Amino acid sequence: SKLSVVHCFYFRGGAELLFDGVKKHQVTLPCQPEPWDIRNLLKWIKQNLLKERPELFMQGESVRPGILVLINDADWELMGELDYKLQDQDNVLFISTLHGG
């Protein structure tokens, strides 16, 4: 069976305000038959970590425009975006570039 993996998720640029102000989450994802990809991860984050106003973080099954996603310091657009398969010890950083007022 697949072992569950530990990942760090970081929220910056105001995105952390949707997560009770917590900027770093160290998470052990539950085991599942298929490898975790970003698409499934976002669903999991929405159900388990997101505390308020999901529309400010998610749009459909992806992050909303204006949220930059970095996987191990590389732009997720270079990594396959939603289809990227998470590896053990990956760091995923979500930075909001939208500043409300």
Secondary structure, 3 states (H helix, E strand, C coil): CCCCCEEEEEEECCHHHHHCCCCEEEEECCCCCCCCEHHHHHHHHHHHCCCCCHHHCEECCEECCCEEEEECCEEHHHCCHHHCECCCCCEEEEEECCCCC
